[in-house]
Amino acid sequence: MSPFFRRRRQRQAAEIAGTPETPAQLRDYADQYSETRFWTKLSHVFKRAGYELVEKALWLHYAAQRPDTPQWARATAYGALAYFIMPFDAVPDWLFGIGLTDDLGALTLAVATISQYVDEQVKRQASARLAAWFGPQARHGRPSTDPNAGPDDTL
């Protein structure tokens, strides 16, 4: 595909998708969520995405699965996660250095909105998964030295 058509397609995708700026806009994406696509996307981008983005994605995933999380909070969480897994969004994920910034923004907005449902149990579940992927010291800037560690190791 020529660069002209690629840029045109990216502009069209950005116009269609846009970046959600409110919790209500996040909820509009909820019906696009797929748990299989979520884990697939994480397995492909977790190292490039970094600890903070993956942590927020896992918090939302586990908080949405709690039985006491109300429907509006689940819709907000699944909306942000759906935006994360969408192949086309406001900033293409493959752009080095900035590709996942819009996804991080959507996840951060959702975490702030449903923070009362991101309790210690949710954080423990996420921490266990994060330690398996990034290593136990990753939070402190020392990633795992195991080159074979990855999301598929704990699925």
DRENGU-761844 format. One record per residue (C-alpha): residue in three letters; residue number from 0; z, y, x. Coordinates in nm, 4 decimals, always signed. Each point is the difference from the previous one (the first is absolute). Layout:
REM residues N
 rest  nr        z        y        x
  ALA NUM        Z        Y        X
...
//
This chain:
REM residues 155
 rest  nr        z        y        x
  MET   0  +0.0000  +0.0000  +0.0000
  SER   1  -0.0928  +0.3404  +0.1354
  PRO   2  +0.2769  +0.2497  +0.0814
  PHE   3  -0.1291  +0.2320  -0.2732
  PHE   4  +0.0380  -0.2611  -0.2732
  ARG   5  +0.3323  -0.1178  +0.1415
  ARG   6  +0.1436  +0.3546  -0.0163
  ARG   7  -0.1423  +0.0476  -0.3488
  ARG   8  +0.1586  -0.3249  -0.1161
  GLN   9  +0.3341  +0.1005  +0.1538
  ARG  10  -0.0091  +0.3387  -0.1769
  GLN  11  -0.0762  -0.1706  -0.3305
  ALA  12  +0.2849  -0.2461  +0.0508
  ALA  13  +0.2399  +0.2831  +0.0835
  GLU  14  -0.1042  +0.1901  -0.3125
  ILE  15  +0.0503  -0.3080  -0.2154
  ALA  16  +0.3256  -0.1113  +0.1564
  GLY  17  +0.1664  +0.3243  +0.1016
  THR  18  +0.3499  -0.0009  +0.1417
  PRO  19  +0.2787  -0.0409  -0.2546
  GLU  20  +0.2329  +0.2967  +0.0100
  THR  21  +0.2434  -0.0777  -0.2818
  PRO  22  +0.1795  -0.3141  -0.1196
  ALA  23  -0.2102  +0.0088  -0.3179
  GLN  24  -0.3177  -0.0121  +0.2084
  LEU  25  +0.1415  -0.2939  +0.1964
  ARG  26  +0.0626  -0.1924  -0.3209
  ASP  27  -0.3701  +0.0361  -0.0860
  TYR  28  -0.0793  -0.2344  +0.2900
  ALA  29  +0.2471  -0.2721  -0.1050
  ASP  30  -0.2540  -0.2188  -0.1806
  GLN  31  -0.1958  -0.0314  +0.3278
  TYR  32  +0.2907  -0.1746  +0.1768
  SER  33  -0.0418  -0.3573  +0.1205
  GLU  34  +0.2725  -0.1780  +0.1931
  THR  35  -0.2566  -0.2089  +0.1876
  ARG  36  -0.1935  +0.3100  +0.1047
  PHE  37  +0.3280  +0.1695  +0.0983
  TRP  38  +0.0977  -0.2769  +0.2451
  THR  39  -0.3577  -0.0244  +0.1287
  LYS  40  -0.0151  +0.3742  +0.0669
  LEU  41  +0.3395  -0.0038  +0.1742
  SER  42  -0.1073  -0.2906  +0.2196
  HIS  43  -0.3091  +0.1927  +0.1097
  VAL  44  +0.1542  +0.3414  +0.0646
  PHE  45  +0.3712  -0.0493  +0.0707
  LYS  46  -0.0226  +0.0691  +0.3749
  ARG  47  -0.2287  +0.3004  -0.0421
  ALA  48  +0.1948  +0.1285  -0.3020
  GLY  49  +0.3307  -0.0056  +0.1816
  TYR  50  +0.3558  -0.0726  -0.0917
  GLU  51  +0.0610  +0.2918  -0.2375
  LEU  52  -0.2976  -0.0654  -0.2275
  VAL  53  +0.0624  -0.3745  -0.0139
  GLU  54  +0.3712  +0.0581  -0.0664
  LYS  55  -0.0733  +0.2266  -0.2975
  ALA  56  -0.2594  -0.2427  -0.1363
  LEU  57  +0.2497  -0.2864  +0.0185
  TRP  58  +0.2766  +0.2087  -0.1601
  LEU  59  -0.2297  +0.0755  -0.2932
  HIS  60  -0.1151  -0.3599  -0.0279
  TYR  61  +0.3515  -0.1431  -0.0048
  ALA  62  +0.1406  +0.2760  -0.2236
  ALA  63  -0.2750  -0.0617  -0.2563
  GLN  64  +0.0893  -0.3699  -0.0102
  ARG  65  +0.3646  +0.0610  -0.0883
  PRO  66  +0.0772  -0.0937  -0.3611
  ASP  67  +0.2059  +0.3162  -0.0570
  THR  68  -0.2768  +0.2370  +0.1116
  PRO  69  -0.1307  +0.1828  -0.3095
  GLN  70  -0.3661  -0.0083  -0.0949
  TRP  71  -0.0691  +0.3614  +0.1023
  ALA  72  +0.1370  -0.0674  +0.3504
  ARG  73  -0.2022  -0.3209  +0.0314
  ALA  74  -0.3144  +0.1841  -0.1070
  THR  75  +0.0695  +0.2689  +0.2599
  ALA  76  +0.0564  -0.2587  +0.2748
  TYR  77  -0.3029  -0.2083  -0.0939
  GLY  78  -0.2103  +0.3145  -0.0304
  ALA  79  +0.0822  +0.1037  +0.3568
  LEU  80  -0.0584  -0.3532  +0.1261
  ALA  81  -0.3320  -0.0150  -0.1867
  TYR  82  -0.1042  +0.3258  +0.1644
  PHE  83  +0.0940  -0.1536  +0.3357
  ILE  84  -0.2183  -0.3081  -0.0551
  MET  85  -0.2995  +0.1832  -0.1475
  PRO  86  -0.3064  -0.0338  +0.2223
  PHE  87  -0.1040  +0.3604  -0.0724
  ASP  88  +0.2482  +0.2835  -0.0106
  ALA  89  +0.0198  +0.3649  +0.1001
  VAL  90  +0.0092  -0.0720  +0.3746
  PRO  91  -0.1796  -0.3195  +0.1110
  ASP  92  +0.2491  -0.2361  +0.1639
  TRP  93  -0.2282  -0.0724  +0.2949
  LEU  94  +0.0172  +0.3592  +0.1297
  PHE  95  +0.1998  -0.0255  +0.3214
  GLY  96  +0.3244  +0.1937  -0.0047
  ILE  97  -0.0262  +0.1375  -0.3536
  GLY  98  -0.1366  -0.2831  -0.2138
  LEU  99  +0.3321  -0.1068  -0.1480
  THR 100  +0.1666  +0.3405  -0.0354
  ASP 101  -0.0919  +0.0362  -0.3675
  ASP 102  +0.1342  -0.3505  -0.0646
  LEU 103  +0.3262  +0.0895  +0.1734
  GLY 104  +0.0225  +0.3123  -0.2154
  ALA 105  -0.0455  -0.1989  -0.3213
  LEU 106  +0.2565  -0.2599  +0.1101
  THR 107  +0.2499  +0.2706  +0.0999
  LEU 108  -0.0401  +0.1747  -0.3360
  ALA 109  +0.0609  -0.3280  -0.1823
  VAL 110  +0.3064  -0.0875  +0.2103
  ALA 111  +0.1476  +0.3440  -0.0673
  THR 112  -0.0679  -0.0392  -0.3723
  ILE 113  +0.1592  -0.3435  -0.0387
  SER 114  +0.2577  +0.0280  +0.2802
  GLN 115  +0.2873  -0.1036  -0.2262
  TYR 116  -0.1619  -0.3456  -0.0280
  VAL 117  -0.0493  -0.0377  +0.3760
  ASP 118  +0.3478  -0.1391  +0.0559
  GLU 119  +0.1545  -0.1888  +0.2917
  GLN 120  -0.1346  -0.3352  -0.1218
  VAL 121  -0.3557  +0.1371  -0.0030
  LYS 122  +0.0496  +0.1511  +0.3454
  ARG 123  +0.1385  -0.3297  +0.1359
  GLN 124  -0.3015  -0.1914  -0.1335
  ALA 125  -0.2355  +0.2513  +0.1586
  SER 126  +0.1953  +0.0030  +0.3276
  ALA 127  -0.0246  -0.3769  +0.0302
  ARG 128  -0.3771  +0.0127  -0.0438
  LEU 129  -0.0325  +0.2985  +0.2355
  ALA 130  +0.2048  -0.1725  +0.2709
  ALA 131  -0.2252  -0.3051  -0.0239
  TRP 132  -0.3134  +0.2128  +0.0359
  PHE 133  +0.1039  +0.2773  +0.2369
  GLY 134  +0.2953  -0.1617  +0.1752
  PRO 135  +0.3704  +0.0708  -0.0505
  GLN 136  -0.0064  +0.3154  +0.2159
  ALA 137  -0.3175  +0.1522  -0.1495
  ARG 138  +0.1909  +0.2609  -0.1981
  HIS 139  +0.1150  +0.1444  +0.3296
  GLY 140  -0.3483  +0.0258  +0.1494
  ARG 141  +0.0009  -0.3347  +0.1788
  PRO 142  -0.2573  -0.2219  -0.1730
  SER 143  -0.0030  -0.3752  +0.0186
  THR 144  -0.1256  -0.1510  +0.3247
  ASP 145  -0.1343  -0.3046  -0.1830
  PRO 146  -0.3793  +0.0503  -0.0119
  ASN 147  -0.0302  -0.2671  -0.2681
  ALA 148  +0.2490  +0.1559  -0.2425
  GLY 149  -0.1531  +0.1288  -0.3188
  PRO 150  +0.0294  +0.0131  -0.3769
  ASP 151  -0.1381  -0.3492  -0.0496
  ASP 152  +0.2970  -0.1454  +0.1893
  THR 153  +0.2393  +0.0697  -0.2859
  LEU 154  -0.2123  -0.0234  -0.3159
//
